[in-house]
Structures are given as C-alpha cells and as structure tokens.
C-alpha cells in the first residue's frame, strides 16, 4: 500500500477520545506523519482541529459509520485506520469489513469480547488473504495487561528457560475514570445478550477468543479473598473478563508460548487485615461503570484530571518448579482517557513503522507488536515496564 494517500486516519476525531488521539498525533508527530481526521461532519472536525491547536493543514474526511460506501472509500485512502467510534458492536462492524477488504491495518479500543468473537469468525481468514492487520483492544483494555503478561513471560524464558505456568495480576493503583465508551459498551453487551442468549457462553468462557483452545479451569476471580501471593485482600477487577480473554487469545496466537495449561487471573489489591477485607468487600459490591458520575460517550474528565491520574499493575509469575518472578506496568495519566489515547496512537504507529513482517489477521496487541510496541510506549507514551523480582 505504498501509494496510499494517508499513513493514518483517526476516525471519530470529533469525539472526546478521538480528540485526544488527534491532539497526541499533532504533539508527538506533527505533519512528519501524513495523517487525517475523520468523522461524520467536516465542519465539526474543523472546529475540533482549531480548538485542539492541530495544524490547519491536517486533512478532514467525512464518513458515516452506517454508510458502507463512504467507509470503503475512506479505508482505501490510508495505511492504518484508528477508530474510537463505539460501542463497536453497534457502530464498528462495517469499518472492520471495509479495512479487511482494502488490506488496511486497523486499531481500536474495543473491550467487547462478544463482538470481537464475531469479528474473528467473520474476518480472520479474509484479513490473512488481504494482508490487513486488525488489532483490537489497544487501550487500557487490554494493552497494560496483555503486554505485561508478554513482558514477564519473555523475562522468564530469558532467565529461567521456561514460561510462567501461572500469572496472577494485581492492580495496585488506579487513579482516574473509566471512559463513557466503556460504560456504553457494557450496556450494549447486556442488550445484545438479551437478544441472543448464546452470547452468554462466549462472555463466560475465558478461552472464547483462543481459536478453539480450551485450557484448564481458571482461578476464581468473582469474589474477595485473602491472597496468599501478596498477603493482602483482593477484590474482582472489573476489566478482568475482557483482559483474560485477550491474554488467552495472545497465548494461542503465540503458539501457546505460555503453555497450553496456562493459568491467569486479575484482581485488585485492597490492603491487609480487617481494613483490607472491608475495602475488598466494598469494591466487590460497587460498580464504577454505574451512577450519575459516569461520563457519557463523548464526555470525559478535564485535562487537569487526566494528567493527575495514573495506574500501576503487578504481575506475579510462577513456574511449574516454584520459581517466582514479578513485573510491573504503569502509566502516567488516567487510564480511560489520557493513557488510552496515547496507547492507541502508538499502536497505529507501530503497525505503520515497525511491523513489516507481520502477516494479515485479527490480533491482540502482544502477538501483533510485542517488544516493538513496549518500546514505543516507554519512549513516547509515559508507560513503564519493569522487573521487580
């Protein structure tokens, strides 16, 4: 696609998260990368371009999410498509189809495993044929978790000569808001289940995206308990149902580099003793995606709030012979907006500049970009990946 008009198109650039992606592209790359802003209205895009201080030479493209001809024309104009237009199960399928048909690379923020299952079934073979690299979940769900597991497993292979047969992920800190898009996606998923109860099986199965592989029963992650791995009480982490499926898919796409009997779970650390127990029970009964304070799609926190946020995730790996290794991944902005927008943009840049040898197909971040994306996130996006033990 060397003769393609654009390197990257940011679709949904007039929405809240899309604005942040466009702002990051301007600040980090300027016009050194030939990128464009796209959405339903060029007038709205022009307004956003001016408000965000984006170069006036940045091209604008109008395309409606329900107009297949417009999406096909747009997909044919770029090497990589970034899309923030969700919930993807409501608005995303035609764009995936357009990118697959055009051989155009694609990244999104999807945390919708039922929809991702449908995209894999519908498009993986065609993407392999066209050369399109379709990479879902390139935001807080699931890059820190998917790449954190990958990073620790790489270290285990290098130091111990064997992968960790179990990784227990513990969220140590998370300061910031979940996005309104995440809340909307959850609502859309529940509505889809009410219409198609068969989706419940996909949502309940940790291996539903793992290309037919069915591994062992996974550790329970649906109730608080005192965690022997950390000595603290832990509570269910709301993103675990998404991240776990992506990580098992990554393992499958990496030819089961983590082992066919790999065990994985995610929980949130809540502290030790009675106070930790009380906090874990509170976390387990609260829903951060419900209530009047949750942003609606297209809304989000202030710049000051985004910059005041952060997150820190611990990965505890153990091998079959009892060896233990630990790694940490974190980010310097709130997870749902500030850090997510940078992760999404760098995923697109990684496909554009660092992934010549990657074949077409429907991917998760780790098998698609692995070490190359980790380096970009450390160098450019305010993330850290480090070994702790």
N, C-alpha and C positions, 0 to 999 in steps of 0.2 A: 504493500500500500504506500510505496514511496511517493506516488504522485497525488496523494490525498491532500485536500485543501488545508485542513487543520491538523495539528497534533492532538489537541484535546478540546472537547466541548463539555462545558459544565451545564448540564440540563437541570432546570429547576433553580436557576441562578437568582430569580427574584424572590424565592422563599427564604426563610430565616437561615437554615443551614446552608443552602446554596449560596447565599450572600457571603457567608463566612468562607466557603471554599473559594469563591471568586476573589475575595479580599486576600486570602492567603496566596493564591496564584499570582496576584499582582505584586504583593510584597516580596515573595520569595523568588519569583521568576520573571516578573515584568513581561516584556514582549520578546524575551530571549526564547520563549516557547510560544509557538503560534497557537493561541487558544482563543476560544469564543464563548460567549454567554448565550444560553438558550432558555426559552420558556414560552408561555402562551402568548405574550404580548411584547413586541419590541419597544413600545412606549414605556411599559413598566420596567423592562430591562434597562433602558436608557436612564430612567430615573434612578434605579439602583446603582448603575455604573457611576453616575455623578455623585450620589450620596456616599458611596464607599471609597471615593477617590481613585477609582480604577481608570486606567489610561483610556482616553477618549477614542483611541484607535482600536480598541477591543471590539471585534465584530459581534453583532447581535443576530440571533436566529429565532424566528417564530416557529413553534411546532406544538400542536396539541397532543396530549397524551392518548387521546382516543382517535387520532387521525393517522391511520397506518401509512398513508402515502407521505404525509409530512415527516413522520418518524423515519421511514425508509430513506427519504431524501437526505435527512439530517445525518443518519448513521453512515451514509455513503460518503459524507464530506470529511470524516475525521478518522484518525488512527485509534483514538481512545475516547470512550464516552464515560463521563462521570454523571451519575444521576442521583438526585436527592428527592425525587418525586415519588412519595409513598402516601399511604401504605402500598407496598409494591404489589400485593395480591389484588388490589383494586385498580392500580394505575400502571404497573410495571411490565406486565407480560408482553404487550406489543413492542415495547422498546427492546427487550431482550431478543425477541424474534427478529426485529429489524437488524440488530447488531450481528446476530448469528448469520443472517442471510448475506450481510455485507462483508463479513470477515473482519468486523470491527471489534476491538477489545472493549471491555465494559467493566466498570466497578460500581458497586452500590453500597448502601448502608443496611441492607436487609437483615432483620432479626426475625424473619418469618419462615420457620422451617417447613411448614406445610407448603407454602408457595415455592420455596427452594427445591423441595422434593419434586414438585410438578415441573419446574424449570429443568432439573436434571433429566427427568424422564423424557421431556419434550425436545430438549435441545442438545444434550451432550454429544450424541453421535453427529449431528449436523455441525456443531461447533468444531469438532475434531476434523471434519471434512473441509470446512471453510477457513479454518485457522483462527477463528475468533476465540480469545481467551476471556471467558466470563467469570468474574471473581466476585462472589457475594460476600457480605459481612465485613466490609473494610472500614468499620468504625470501632467504637468501644466494644460493641459486639460484632466481631469477636477477635480483633487483632491482638490486644494485650494478652489474651488467654491462649489463643491458637499459637501465636508466635512465642509466648512464654513457655508453653509445653515443648515446642520445637527447639527453642534455645537450650532448655535444660537437658533435653534428650541428646542434643548434639554434644553438650559438655560431658554427659555420662558416657557416651560412646568414646569420646576422646580420652577421658581419664580412666574409665573402668573397663572399656571394651565391650560394654553391654548396655542396652537401654534400661531405663527405669520401668519396671513392670507395673508400678502404681505411681500416680502423681496426685497429691492432694493439694488443691489450690485454695488459698485462704486470702480473702480480701481484707487487708489490714487497715486501709483507709480509703474513703471515697467522699470527697467534698465537692458538691455540685449537684446539678439537676439531671434527671433523665429527660430526654427530649420529648416534646409533644408528639413527635412522629412515632416514638416507641410506644407511647400510650395508645395512639390511634391504631398502630399495628396490632397491639394486643386485642383491642376491641374488634378489629376486622377479623382477626383469627377466631375469636369466640363466635362471631356471627357466621363465619364460614363453617365452623363445627356444627352449629345448629342446623345448617342446611345439608351438611354432609358428615354424618357421624363417623364415617370411615376415617376421617382426618384424626380422630382421637388416637387411633393406633399409631399413626405417624408421629404425633406430638408426644406420645408416651414412651416411644421406643428410642433409647439413646443411640441406636445404630440405624435409624431410619434413613440417614443420608450416606451410609457407608457402603454403597454399591452392593447390597445384598449380604454383607458380612454380618453375622450375629455372634457377638462375643459373649463373655461370661456376664452373670448378673453384676450390676454395678453397685458401688456403695450407696447406702441410703442418704439422700440429701434433702429430705422433706420435713424434717423436724429438728429442733435444737438438741444438742448433746454435748457432753464434756469430751473434748477432742484430745486423745492421747498423744497425737502428733505435736501439739502445741501447748498442752496444759491449760487451754482456755475453753470457754464455752463458745460454741459456734451456732449460727442460725442459717437457714436456707438463703442462698443468694439468688435474687430474682432473675438474673440473666443466665443461670446455670443450665436451664432447659435448652437454651439456644446454643450456648458455647459448647456444651458437652457433645451435641450432635455434630457441630462443625469440627471439633477435635477428633472425633472418631472417623469422620469423613477424611480429614487430613491424613490420619494414620492409614486408612485404606488406600488413598491416592499415593502415599509414600511407600506402597508395597509392604504395609504393616511393619514399618521400621521400629515402631514402639512395641511390637509383639501382637500376636492375634488374641492374646488373653489380657490385654492392657486394661487396667482399672483407672478410672478417673472420677473425681468429684470436685465440686466447688461449694465453699461455704464462706460465710462472713464471720470474722473474729469479733467477739463481743466482750472479752475480758475473762478474768478468773474469778472463782469463788461465787458467793451469793449474788454479788453485783453483776458479774458476767452472766450468770444464769438468768437474772431478771431482764437484763438487756437482750439476751438471746430470745427469750420468750416474747418480749415486746417486738423485736424485729420480725419474728416469725408470724406475728398476728397483724402487722401493718403492711400496707400496700403503697409503695412510693409512686405508683402509677395511677392512684386514685385520689379524689379530693378536688377541692376548688383551686388549689395552688398549682396543679399540674399544668404546664403550658399546653396550649392547643397547637395543632400543626400550623406552622408559620410564625409561631411566637417563640420567645426564648429569653434567657437572662441577659442582663446588661453586660457591657464589656468589662466593667469592674468585677462583676460577679464571676464571669467566665475566667478572668485572669486570677481570681482568688482561689479557684478550685484546684484540685489535684486528686490523684489516686495512687495507691500502692498495693501491689498484689504479690503474695508469697507463693512460691511453688515448691512443694516438698516431694522429692522423688525418692523412691526406694527400689532397690533391685531385688531379684529373687534370692540373692545370698545375704540380704540385710544391709547392704551399703546404702548410705543416705547422702543425698546432695540437695542443696537448696539454691533457688534463684529468685530474683525479684524483678518485677517490671512495674514501671510507674510513669506518670505523665505530669506535666507542669501546668495544666489547665483543667477546667471542669471536664468530666468525661463525655457528657452527652452532646456538647456543642464545640467548645474550643479545641479540645484534643481530637475529637472525632473529625472535624473538618480538615485538620492537618493530616491525619492518618489517611483519609480518603484521597486527598490531593496527592500525597506521596505514593500511594498505591498506584494511581494513574501514571505518575511519573516513572515509577519502577517498571511498569509494563512498557511504557514508551521508550525508555532509555537503557534498561538493564536486562531485558528478558528476551533477547533474540532467539535463544534456543528452546523457548517454551512452546510446546505444541498447543493446538486449539483444544478446547474442552471447557467444562463447567467446574470451577475450582473453589477451594477455600484459600485464604491467604498463604498459609505456610507452605504447602506444596507448590503453589504458583510462584512465590517470590522469596520465601525463606530468608537466608542470610542477607540477600541484597536489600530487602525491604527493612530488615532490622537496622542495617547500616544507615539507610536513609532516615529512618525515624529517629535514630540517635543524633545524626548530624544536623537534621533540619527541623524536626517536629517536637522537640522537647521531651522525648521519651528516654528512659534509661532501661537497659537490660544488664543485670549484673549477677554474678555468682555470690552467694553469701556463705555457703559451706561446701 
